[in-house]
């Protein structure tokens, strides 16, 4: 079981889009000019990561929309620096 307050960070927009589809909203932050997606580290998060790495099928349109949503958030975040 993940400890309270722990975080999972990644630069992988595709994994982040998959997690977004699963209902976990990332926090975005810029470090050294790179956007980092950060999630609360929970057992459910790691279950979803396992599903992603196991090539779980998702609807293409839903996945593309999630990627575009995250890219839009990245552009907005970079513009506010």
N, C-alpha and C positions, 0 to 999 in steps of 0.2 A: 504494500500500500504506500502511496506517495505521501510524504509529510506535508502538513499544512504550510502554505507559503512558498513552496518550491515552484520553480518556473521551468518551462521547456522553451528553448529558443531555436529558431531555424531561419535560414535565408531562402529556403525552398518554397517558392510561391505555389508550386503544384501541390505539395503536401499541405500547405496552409489553406489552399482552396478546398481540398478534400475535407480538412477539418472544419472549415467554414460550412460546407454542405452538411456535415454531421451535427452542426449546431454549436460549435465552439468558436467564438469570435476572438480573433487575435488582437493583441495590442501591438501597434507598430511603433518602432523607434528607429532613429537614424544614428548609426555609430560609424564614424570614419567615412561618411558618405554612402554607407550601405544600409539599406532598410532591413531590419531584423523583425521577424514575427515572433511574438512571445505569447505563450499559453500557460494557464495554470496546469501544473503537473499533477494529473489525477490518474487513477486507474483507468477511467473511461478514455482519457486522452491516449494512453498507451495501447489500449484495445483498438482504437481507431487507427493509430499509426501502424499496428500490426495488420489491420485490414487493408490499409493503403499499400503496404509492402507486399501483401498477398495478392495484389492486383484485383481487388474487389471492383465489380462493375458499377459505374455510375452513369447517369444519363449525360450524354455529351453536351447538350445545351445547358444543363445545370452547371456542369463543370466549367464550361467556357464563361458563363455568366459570373461565377465565383472568381475566376481568374481576373476578369475585367474589373470586377468590384475591387479586388485587392490592388490591382494596378492603378486604378483611380485614386484609391486611398494613398498609395505610395507617391503619386504625383502631387497630390494635395499636401502631404507631409513634407516633401522635399521643397515645395514652394513656400512653406511657412518658416523655413530656416533662415 
